[in-house]
């Protein structure tokens, strides 16, 4: 019989009234799901705590898990380039993930760790952190990078493949905010090389739409 996975959710570890730095410090103690145990550390967020634009990804990858900072691996470097090309000031961006620990598979200790997408249970368990930090930052526009971030924040009928690049106004705890879903930068790296430029250009175009929504 399979062992039941305990996922009490993060809420009891989220300090009420804490600022972003306080949330970041508290997240290291989170046991809201089982992902904390094999991960090296929690990876919370980076960027301005008063940003008008927030970028929400899936989860930390291998390099992010080792360094404790989101979007520092190959996908992160591509995202930084796309942000610059879209004309977005990095100083006015807050970057985080829907899930704060690296989920992976590993054949043996010391072998390569293979990314495994979070499931709905992980997204649900981690959502209190995402809600708290977005509530503190209070961005005007939130960009969901990929399906996991979309599941965490956008209506359930949203599909990246058919709805990407469209702005939508949704209610939040801080009033109505503008949201936009697009591909995760890692998706650009996964397409065949001959299609990569077009995929990258599409990501930049969606980021420009988000920038325009800032007004």
C-alpha positions in Angstrom: 0.0 0.0 0.0 1.4 3.4 -0.9 2.4 5.7 1.9 0.1 8.7 2.2 1.9 12.0 1.5 1.3 14.6 4.2 0.6 18.0 2.7 -0.9 20.2 5.4 -0.3 23.3 3.3 1.9 26.3 4.1 -0.6 28.5 5.9 0.6 27.8 9.4 4.1 28.8 8.5 3.1 32.1 6.9 3.7 34.9 9.4 0.8 37.3 9.5 1.7 40.9 8.7 5.3 40.1 7.6 6.9 42.0 4.8 8.6 40.2 1.9 11.9 39.7 3.8 10.0 38.3 6.7 8.1 35.9 4.5 11.4 34.9 2.9 13.0 34.1 6.2 9.9 32.2 7.5 9.7 30.1 4.3 12.8 28.2 5.2 10.9 26.5 8.0 7.9 25.5 5.9 6.8 21.9 6.0 3.6 22.4 4.0 4.4 19.5 1.6 7.0 16.8 1.3 9.2 18.7 -1.2 11.2 20.5 1.5 13.0 17.3 2.6 15.0 16.3 -0.5 15.5 19.9 -1.7 18.7 21.8 -0.7 16.8 24.8 0.5 13.7 27.0 -0.1 13.9 29.3 -3.1 11.6 32.2 -2.4 11.9 35.3 -4.6 14.1 38.1 -6.0 13.6 41.7 -7.1 11.9 44.8 -5.9 9.4 44.3 -3.0 7.5 47.3 -4.4 7.5 46.3 -8.1 4.7 47.1 -10.4 5.3 43.9 -12.4 5.5 40.4 -11.0 6.8 37.4 -12.9 5.6 34.0 -11.5 7.2 30.8 -12.7 6.8 27.2 -11.9 9.4 26.0 -9.3 13.2 26.4 -8.8 15.4 24.2 -10.9 18.6 22.5 -10.1 20.8 25.6 -10.1 18.2 27.7 -8.3 18.0 25.0 -5.6 21.7 25.0 -5.1 22.0 28.8 -5.0 18.7 29.8 -3.3 17.8 32.3 -5.9 15.0 32.0 -8.6 15.7 32.1 -12.4 19.5 31.9 -12.3 19.8 28.8 -14.6 19.6 28.6 -18.4 15.8 29.5 -18.4 16.4 32.4 -16.0 19.2 33.8 -18.2 16.9 33.6 -21.2 14.1 35.3 -19.2 16.5 38.1 -18.2 17.3 38.7 -21.9 13.7 38.7 -22.9 12.8 41.2 -20.1 15.5 43.5 -21.3 14.5 43.1 -25.0 10.8 43.8 -24.0 11.9 47.2 -22.6 11.1 46.3 -19.0 13.3 47.8 -16.2 14.6 44.9 -14.1 14.5 47.3 -11.1 10.7 47.3 -11.3 10.2 43.5 -11.5 9.5 41.0 -8.7 10.3 37.4 -9.6 9.0 34.3 -7.8 7.6 30.8 -8.3 4.3 29.1 -7.6 6.2 26.3 -5.8 9.2 27.1 -3.6 11.1 23.9 -3.5 12.7 21.9 -6.3 10.9 18.7 -7.2 13.1 16.2 -9.0 13.8 12.5 -9.5 17.3 11.0 -9.0 18.4 7.5 -9.8 21.1 7.4 -7.2 22.8 9.7 -4.7 25.2 12.0 -6.6 23.6 11.3 -10.0 21.9 14.0 -12.0 18.7 15.4 -10.6 15.9 15.4 -13.2 13.2 18.1 -13.0 9.8 16.8 -12.2 6.8 19.2 -12.6 4.9 20.0 -9.4 1.4 18.4 -9.2 -1.8 20.2 -8.1 -1.2 19.2 -4.5 2.1 21.0 -4.4 0.7 24.1 -6.0 -2.2 24.1 -3.5 0.1 23.5 -0.5 2.4 26.4 -1.5 -0.3 28.9 -2.6 -0.4 30.7 0.8 3.2 31.9 0.3 2.3 33.1 -3.2 -0.8 34.9 -2.0 1.1 36.5 0.9 4.0 37.8 -1.2 1.8 39.1 -4.0 -0.3 40.8 -1.3 2.8 42.5 0.1 4.3 43.5 -3.2 0.9 44.5 -4.6 2.0 44.6 -8.3 -0.3 46.1 -10.9 0.4 43.4 -13.5 1.2 39.7 -12.8 2.7 37.5 -15.6 2.2 33.8 -15.2 5.1 31.9 -16.9 3.9 28.5 -17.9 1.1 26.1 -16.9 2.0 25.7 -13.2 1.9 29.4 -12.5 -1.4 29.6 -14.5 -2.9 26.8 -12.4 -2.0 28.7 -9.2 -3.4 32.1 -10.3 -5.6 32.1 -13.4 -9.1 30.7 -14.0 -9.1 26.9 -14.4 -10.2 27.2 -18.1 -7.1 29.1 -19.0 -4.7 27.2 -21.4 -1.3 28.6 -22.3 -1.5 27.2 -25.8 -4.7 29.1 -26.7 -5.0 32.0 -24.3 -1.4 33.2 -23.9 -0.6 36.9 -24.4 -4.0 38.2 -23.4 -4.5 40.4 -20.5 -7.3 39.7 -18.0 -8.5 41.7 -15.0 -9.1 39.5 -12.0 -10.2 40.2 -8.4 -7.5 39.8 -5.7 -7.2 40.6 -2.0 -5.8 44.0 -3.0 -8.5 44.8 -5.6 -8.6 44.1 -9.3 -5.3 43.4 -10.9 -4.2 42.6 -14.5 -2.9 39.1 -15.3 -1.3 37.6 -18.4 -0.3 34.1 -19.1 2.5 33.1 -21.4 5.0 30.2 -21.9 7.7 29.5 -19.4 11.2 30.4 -20.7 12.3 26.8 -20.4 9.7 26.0 -23.1 11.8 28.1 -25.5 14.8 26.0 -24.7 12.9 22.7 -25.3 11.6 23.5 -28.8 13.7 22.3 -31.9 16.5 24.7 -32.6 14.9 25.9 -35.9 11.8 27.0 -34.0 13.6 28.6 -31.0 13.9 32.1 -32.4 10.1 32.3 -33.1 9.3 30.9 -29.6 11.6 33.5 -28.0 10.1 36.3 -30.0 6.7 35.2 -28.8 7.8 35.4 -25.2 9.2 38.9 -25.8 6.0 40.0 -27.5 3.9 38.8 -24.5 6.2 40.6 -22.1 5.7 43.8 -24.1 2.0 43.3 -23.8 2.4 43.1 -20.0 4.6 46.3 -20.1 1.9 48.1 -22.1 -0.7 47.1 -19.5 1.3 49.0 -16.8 0.3 52.2 -18.7 
